[in-house]
């Protein structure tokens, strides 16, 4: 049978360019009005239905630390704002929560340190620019907190948006395999980006990498494990706490161990063999981040040859993504399977133990994804960056985001849509500036909710 010829890059670019007739690039800068009566606090409270009630106060406290912390915890709010506005007619696998703190360094299965997206709880199919807008908005809010004037914020946002534009156009010209295997290792960072960044910017990127903070397996073991030949996880609330019986949502340590015991069918056969050589020895609740606080999340300590051969797995419950909720779309697959699929598409070197499993609790099926915890993971300490380093870091993130989107196979269409001029950059910048102001008002509204007694930060 004669097979149809593949379209050329030029044809795919032209297809993407045609999308401008449906949604102009300039319209992407518009921040749509909210409907009358839209209540930010009420929408945030709605997410507590799927979370541990006793952790609600901690979530509010972390969101109230700064406007950037609020943005990190309000992915649902921003997704709903995005869904009401114009969207490019190009759908790819998106992160769904691509703020600046959801990028970082971790060890690949080949034990190289790579820079990539690190959080996929909200990954789903969506308009590519939603990720770009969330990244650039988070950088503008971070810049605002360090005292950047509005002119400097506008320059920052345009530079980062331009980096995404240039990178996606570059990926559009590369072969599918070159895109798929493209990575950003810390050891080869300057070589990988040669031609994309100036010498001055590359030196700044090196400075950014000096501001990494993180925890690897060895240091985690020293800090969080005790017991000698009978290792146990150290209680260090709220980071780690042991369950006593059944918790508020019906889970127990045995439930979590059941997930670990049965999820291996979602791993490659060699990883199944490796996992079979370890035995779970302890389980504790694990609380990290801002937006994730309250989600059922656990750490499991496993031992192999002896007590010196250990590692952690993280088991986290997954729910319908904020993208699906904002677009009023039913889930097309199990939530944890969605997370794992999205991570495997967008990340160049996903975790060797990444998989998912389900468990029935009180006649309801609940979905969990599993990944390794503390595998040389590190994130950039944003508070220690100056304006030049923030720009360099934003450009790294934009390049990484473009590469992640290109893996869906539509980089040429995206490149054709956004074009070679600055129109896309200007629109993203306009949106980010407008959203910085809206985020500030929402942040104030959450503070007011505490004063009014609508929410409590005690507990």
C-alpha positions as CSV (number, residue, x, y, z in Angstrom):
1,X,0.0,0.0,0.0
2,X,1.3,3.4,-0.9
3,X,1.9,5.6,2.1
4,X,1.0,9.3,2.1
5,X,4.0,11.6,2.0
6,X,4.9,13.4,5.2
7,X,4.3,17.2,5.2
8,X,7.4,19.3,5.0
9,X,8.6,21.7,7.8
10,X,7.5,24.6,5.6
11,X,4.0,23.1,5.1
12,X,3.6,22.6,8.9
13,X,4.8,26.2,9.5
14,X,2.2,27.4,7.0
15,X,-0.4,25.4,8.8
16,X,0.6,27.0,12.1
17,X,0.6,30.4,10.5
18,X,-3.0,29.8,9.4
19,X,-4.0,29.6,13.1
20,X,-3.5,33.4,13.3
21,X,-6.9,33.7,11.5
22,X,-8.6,31.9,14.4
23,X,-6.6,33.6,17.2
24,X,-4.4,36.5,16.5
25,X,-1.0,36.7,18.3
26,X,-1.9,40.1,19.7
27,X,-5.0,38.8,21.4
28,X,-2.9,36.5,23.5
29,X,-1.9,39.5,25.5
30,X,-5.5,40.0,26.7
31,X,-6.4,39.1,30.2
32,X,-10.1,38.2,30.1
33,X,-12.5,39.6,32.7
34,X,-13.9,37.3,35.3
35,X,-17.6,36.6,35.6
36,X,-19.6,38.6,38.1
37,X,-19.4,37.1,41.6
38,X,-16.2,35.1,40.9
39,X,-14.7,34.4,44.3
40,X,-11.0,33.5,44.4
41,X,-11.1,32.2,48.0
42,X,-14.1,30.1,47.3
43,X,-12.5,28.5,44.2
44,X,-9.3,27.7,46.3
45,X,-11.5,26.2,49.0
46,X,-13.1,24.0,46.5
47,X,-9.8,22.2,46.0
48,X,-9.9,21.1,49.7
49,X,-12.5,18.5,48.9
50,X,-9.8,16.2,47.5
51,X,-7.2,17.0,50.2
52,X,-6.4,16.2,53.8
53,X,-8.5,18.7,55.9
54,X,-5.9,19.1,58.7
55,X,-3.3,20.4,56.3
56,X,-5.5,23.2,55.0
57,X,-4.1,25.8,57.5
58,X,-0.6,24.9,56.4
59,X,-1.5,25.4,52.8
60,X,-2.9,28.9,53.5
61,X,0.1,29.9,55.5
62,X,2.5,28.9,52.7
63,X,0.4,30.7,50.1
64,X,0.4,33.8,52.2
65,X,4.2,34.1,52.4
66,X,4.4,36.2,49.2
67,X,2.6,37.0,46.0
68,X,4.9,34.4,44.3
69,X,3.9,31.8,46.8
70,X,0.3,32.6,46.2
71,X,0.8,32.2,42.5
72,X,2.4,28.8,43.1
73,X,-0.6,27.7,45.1
74,X,-3.3,29.0,42.7
75,X,-2.8,27.1,39.5
76,X,-6.5,26.5,39.3
77,X,-7.3,30.2,39.4
78,X,-4.8,31.0,36.7
79,X,-6.0,28.1,34.5
80,X,-9.6,29.4,34.8
81,X,-8.5,32.9,33.9
82,X,-6.6,31.5,30.9
83,X,-9.6,29.4,29.8
84,X,-11.8,32.5,29.6
85,X,-9.4,34.3,27.3
86,X,-8.2,33.8,23.7
87,X,-6.1,30.7,23.1
88,X,-3.9,29.6,20.2
89,X,-5.4,26.8,18.2
90,X,-2.4,24.5,18.9
91,X,-2.7,21.9,21.6
92,X,0.3,20.0,23.0
93,X,1.2,18.2,26.1
94,X,1.7,21.0,28.6
95,X,3.0,21.1,32.2
96,X,-0.1,23.0,33.4
97,X,1.9,24.6,36.2
98,X,5.1,25.8,34.6
99,X,6.1,28.5,37.2
100,X,9.8,29.2,37.7
101,X,10.1,26.9,40.8
102,X,8.9,23.8,38.9
103,X,12.2,23.6,37.0
104,X,15.3,22.1,38.5
105,X,18.2,19.6,38.4
106,X,17.9,15.9,39.1
107,X,19.9,12.8,38.2
108,X,19.0,10.9,35.1
109,X,19.0,7.1,35.1
110,X,22.4,7.4,33.5
111,X,23.5,9.4,36.6
112,X,23.9,12.7,34.7
113,X,22.7,15.8,36.3
114,X,20.1,17.3,34.0
115,X,18.0,20.5,34.1
116,X,14.3,20.0,33.3
117,X,10.7,20.5,34.4
118,X,10.2,18.7,37.7
119,X,6.5,18.8,38.5
120,X,3.7,17.3,36.4
121,X,0.7,17.1,38.8
122,X,-1.3,19.3,36.4
123,X,0.1,18.1,33.0
124,X,-2.6,17.7,30.3
125,X,-3.4,18.5,26.7
126,X,-3.7,22.3,26.4
127,X,-2.7,25.4,24.4
128,X,1.0,25.7,24.3
129,X,1.1,29.4,25.4
130,X,-0.6,28.6,28.7
131,X,2.8,27.2,30.0
132,X,4.7,30.2,28.5
133,X,2.3,32.7,30.2
134,X,2.6,30.9,33.6
135,X,6.4,30.9,33.4
136,X,6.8,34.5,32.3
137,X,4.2,35.7,34.9
138,X,6.0,33.9,37.7
139,X,9.3,35.6,36.6
140,X,7.6,39.0,36.5
141,X,6.2,38.5,40.0
142,X,9.6,37.4,41.3
143,X,11.2,40.4,39.7
144,X,8.6,42.7,41.3
145,X,9.4,41.2,44.7
146,X,13.1,42.0,44.2
147,X,12.3,45.6,43.3
148,X,12.4,45.6,39.6
149,X,10.6,48.6,38.1
150,X,7.8,48.0,35.6
151,X,10.1,48.8,32.6
152,X,12.6,46.2,33.8
153,X,9.8,43.7,34.3
154,X,8.6,44.3,30.8
155,X,12.1,43.8,29.4
156,X,12.5,40.6,31.4
157,X,9.2,39.2,30.2
158,X,9.9,40.0,26.5
159,X,13.4,38.5,26.7
160,X,12.1,35.2,28.2
161,X,9.2,35.0,25.7
162,X,11.7,35.6,22.9
163,X,13.9,32.8,24.1
164,X,10.9,30.4,23.9
165,X,10.2,31.7,20.4
166,X,13.7,31.3,19.2
167,X,14.1,27.9,20.7
168,X,10.9,26.5,19.3
169,X,11.9,27.7,15.8
170,X,15.2,26.0,16.3
171,X,13.6,22.7,17.3
172,X,11.2,23.0,14.3
173,X,14.3,22.5,12.1
174,X,15.7,19.5,14.0
175,X,14.8,15.9,13.3
176,X,12.3,14.2,15.5
177,X,15.0,12.1,17.1
178,X,17.3,15.0,17.7
179,X,14.5,16.8,19.6
180,X,13.6,13.7,21.6
181,X,17.1,13.1,22.7
182,X,18.0,16.8,23.3
183,X,19.0,17.3,26.9
184,X,20.4,20.1,29.2
185,X,23.0,18.5,31.4
186,X,24.8,20.7,33.9
187,X,28.1,19.4,32.7
188,X,27.5,20.3,29.1
189,X,25.2,23.2,29.6
190,X,27.5,25.8,27.9
191,X,28.2,23.6,24.9
192,X,24.5,22.6,24.4
193,X,23.5,26.3,24.4
194,X,26.4,27.6,22.4
195,X,24.9,29.7,19.6
196,X,21.8,30.4,21.6
197,X,23.3,32.5,24.3
198,X,26.1,35.0,24.4
199,X,29.2,34.4,26.4
200,X,28.1,36.9,29.0
201,X,24.7,35.1,29.4
202,X,26.4,31.7,29.6
203,X,28.6,32.9,32.5
204,X,25.5,34.1,34.2
205,X,23.9,30.7,33.7
206,X,26.9,29.2,35.4
207,X,26.3,31.6,38.3
208,X,22.7,30.4,38.5
209,X,23.8,26.8,38.8
210,X,25.9,27.9,41.8
211,X,22.6,28.9,43.5
212,X,21.2,25.4,43.4
213,X,19.9,23.8,46.6
214,X,18.7,20.3,47.0
215,X,19.0,16.9,48.6
216,X,20.3,13.6,47.3
217,X,19.8,10.1,48.6
218,X,22.9,10.1,50.8
219,X,22.2,13.4,52.6
220,X,18.5,12.5,52.9
221,X,19.4,9.2,54.6
222,X,21.6,11.0,57.1
223,X,18.9,13.5,57.9
224,X,15.7,11.6,57.6
225,X,16.6,8.0,58.5
226,X,17.4,6.5,61.9
227,X,17.6,3.0,63.4
228,X,20.9,1.5,62.3
229,X,20.3,-2.0,61.0
230,X,16.5,-1.3,61.3
231,X,16.1,1.9,59.5
232,X,13.0,4.1,60.0
233,X,12.0,7.5,58.7
234,X,12.5,10.3,61.2
235,X,9.4,12.3,62.2
236,X,10.0,15.9,61.3
237,X,6.7,17.6,61.0
238,X,5.3,18.8,58.7
239,X,7.9,17.4,56.3
240,X,7.6,13.8,57.5
241,X,5.0,12.4,59.9
242,X,4.0,8.8,60.5
243,X,0.3,7.7,60.2
244,X,-1.5,6.3,63.2
245,X,-4.1,4.0,61.9
246,X,-6.4,5.3,59.1
247,X,-6.1,9.0,58.2
248,X,-8.8,11.6,57.5
249,X,-9.4,10.4,53.9
250,X,-9.3,6.7,54.6
251,X,-5.7,5.9,53.9
252,X,-3.3,3.9,56.0
253,X,0.3,2.8,55.7
254,X,-0.8,-0.6,54.5
255,X,-2.8,1.1,51.7
256,X,0.4,2.9,50.5
257,X,2.4,-0.3,50.7
258,X,-0.2,-1.9,48.6
259,X,0.4,0.7,45.9
260,X,4.1,0.0,46.0
261,X,3.5,-3.7,45.8
262,X,1.3,-3.6,42.7
263,X,2.5,-0.6,40.6
264,X,5.5,-2.4,39.1
265,X,3.5,-3.6,36.1
266,X,3.7,0.0,34.8
267,X,7.5,-0.2,34.9
268,X,9.9,-1.6,32.2
269,X,10.9,-5.2,32.9
270,X,14.4,-4.3,34.0
271,X,13.1,-1.8,36.5
272,X,10.6,-4.4,37.8
273,X,13.6,-6.7,38.5
274,X,15.5,-3.9,40.2
275,X,12.5,-2.9,42.4
276,X,12.0,-6.6,43.4
277,X,15.4,-6.5,45.1
278,X,14.1,-3.9,47.6
279,X,11.8,-4.3,50.6
280,X,9.7,-1.5,52.0
281,X,10.5,-0.9,55.6
282,X,8.7,2.3,56.6
283,X,6.0,4.8,55.4
284,X,5.4,8.4,56.4
285,X,3.3,11.3,55.2
286,X,5.3,13.7,53.1
287,X,4.5,17.4,52.9
288,X,6.3,19.7,50.5
289,X,5.8,22.7,48.2
290,X,2.9,25.1,48.2
291,X,0.3,24.0,45.6
292,X,0.6,20.3,46.6
293,X,0.1,20.8,50.3
294,X,-2.9,18.8,51.4
295,X,-2.7,16.3,48.6
296,X,-2.2,12.7,49.9
297,X,1.5,12.2,49.6
298,X,3.8,9.7,51.2
299,X,7.4,8.6,51.4
300,X,8.3,5.0,51.5
301,X,11.8,3.9,52.6
302,X,13.1,0.7,50.9
303,X,16.1,-1.4,51.8
304,X,18.1,-3.6,49.4
305,X,21.2,-5.6,50.3
306,X,21.3,-4.2,53.9
307,X,20.6,-1.0,55.8
308,X,23.2,0.9,53.8
309,X,21.4,0.1,50.6
310,X,18.3,2.3,50.8
311,X,16.3,4.7,48.8
312,X,13.0,6.6,49.0
313,X,9.9,6.4,46.8
314,X,7.3,9.1,46.8
315,X,3.7,8.0,46.4
316,X,1.3,10.8,45.6
317,X,-2.4,10.9,44.9
318,X,-3.5,12.4,41.6
319,X,-6.7,14.2,40.7
320,X,-8.3,15.7,37.7
321,X,-5.9,18.4,36.4
322,X,-6.6,22.1,36.8
323,X,-6.4,22.3,33.0
324,X,-9.3,19.8,32.7
325,X,-11.3,21.6,35.4
326,X,-10.7,25.0,33.8
327,X,-11.8,23.8,30.4
328,X,-14.7,21.9,31.9
329,X,-13.5,18.7,30.3
330,X,-13.8,15.2,31.7
331,X,-10.7,13.2,32.4
332,X,-9.8,11.0,29.5
333,X,-7.6,8.6,31.5
334,X,-6.9,7.7,35.1
335,X,-5.3,10.8,36.9
336,X,-2.1,9.1,37.9
337,X,-1.7,7.6,34.4
338,X,-2.1,11.1,33.0
339,X,0.7,12.4,35.2
340,X,3.1,9.6,34.3
341,X,2.3,9.9,30.6
342,X,2.8,13.7,30.6
343,X,6.1,13.4,32.4
344,X,7.4,10.7,30.0
345,X,6.5,12.9,27.1
346,X,7.8,16.2,28.4
347,X,10.9,15.1,30.3
348,X,13.9,13.8,28.4
349,X,15.0,11.4,31.1
350,X,12.1,10.5,33.4
351,X,12.7,8.8,36.7
352,X,13.5,5.1,36.4
353,X,10.9,4.2,39.0
354,X,8.1,6.4,37.6
355,X,4.8,4.6,37.4
356,X,1.3,4.5,38.8
357,X,-1.2,2.3,40.6
358,X,-4.7,2.3,41.9
359,X,-6.3,1.2,45.2
360,X,-9.9,0.8,46.3
361,X,-10.7,2.7,49.5
362,X,-14.3,2.7,50.8
363,X,-15.7,1.5,47.5
364,X,-13.9,4.3,45.6
365,X,-10.9,3.8,43.3
366,X,-8.1,6.2,44.0
367,X,-5.1,6.9,41.7
368,X,-1.5,7.3,42.8
369,X,1.7,7.9,40.9
370,X,5.1,6.8,42.2
371,X,8.6,8.2,41.6
372,X,12.0,8.3,43.3
373,X,12.5,10.9,46.0
374,X,15.8,12.7,46.7
375,X,17.7,11.6,43.6
376,X,20.2,14.5,43.5
377,X,17.3,16.9,43.1
378,X,18.0,20.6,43.3
379,X,16.1,23.8,42.6
380,X,17.3,27.3,42.2
381,X,17.0,29.5,45.3
382,X,15.1,32.4,43.6
383,X,15.6,34.7,46.5
384,X,19.3,34.7,46.0
385,X,19.2,35.8,42.3
386,X,19.7,39.4,41.1
387,X,18.0,40.8,38.0
388,X,20.7,39.6,35.6
389,X,20.6,36.0,37.1
390,X,16.8,36.0,37.1
391,X,16.9,36.8,33.3
392,X,19.5,34.1,32.7
393,X,17.4,31.6,34.7
394,X,14.3,32.5,32.9
395,X,15.9,31.9,29.5
396,X,17.1,28.4,30.6
397,X,13.5,27.6,31.6
398,X,12.1,29.0,28.4
399,X,14.5,26.9,26.3
400,X,13.6,23.8,28.4
401,X,9.9,24.5,28.0
402,X,10.2,24.9,24.2
403,X,12.0,21.5,24.1
404,X,9.3,19.9,26.2
405,X,6.6,21.2,23.9
406,X,8.6,20.2,20.8
407,X,8.5,16.6,21.9
408,X,4.8,16.5,21.1
409,X,5.7,16.8,17.4
410,X,4.1,20.2,16.7
411,X,7.1,22.5,17.0
412,X,6.9,23.6,13.3
413,X,3.2,24.5,13.7
414,X,4.0,26.5,16.9
415,X,6.9,28.2,15.1
416,X,4.7,29.1,12.2
417,X,2.1,30.6,14.5
418,X,4.3,32.7,16.6
419,X,6.5,33.8,13.7
420,X,9.9,35.4,13.6
421,X,9.0,38.9,14.8
422,X,8.4,40.2,18.3
423,X,4.6,40.2,18.2
424,X,4.3,37.0,20.3
425,X,6.9,38.3,22.9
426,X,4.9,41.6,23.3
427,X,1.6,39.8,23.8
428,X,3.1,37.4,26.5
429,X,4.7,40.4,28.2
430,X,1.4,42.3,28.2
431,X,-0.4,39.4,29.7
432,X,2.2,38.8,32.4
433,X,2.1,42.5,33.4
434,X,-1.7,42.4,33.7
435,X,-1.6,39.2,35.6
436,X,0.9,40.4,38.1
437,X,-1.6,43.1,39.1
438,X,-4.5,40.6,39.3
439,X,-2.4,38.2,41.3
440,X,-1.6,41.0,43.8
441,X,-5.3,41.6,44.2
442,X,-6.0,37.9,44.7
443,X,-3.2,37.7,47.2
444,X,-4.7,40.6,49.2
445,X,-8.1,38.9,49.0
446,X,-6.6,35.8,50.7
447,X,-5.2,38.0,53.5
448,X,-8.6,39.6,53.9
449,X,-10.2,36.1,54.1
450,X,-8.0,35.4,57.2
451,X,-9.1,38.6,58.8
452,X,-12.7,38.0,58.0
453,X,-12.5,34.5,59.5
454,X,-13.4,32.8,56.2
455,X,-10.2,30.7,56.4
456,X,-7.9,29.8,59.3
457,X,-4.2,29.7,59.3
458,X,-4.1,28.1,62.8
459,X,-3.4,24.4,63.2
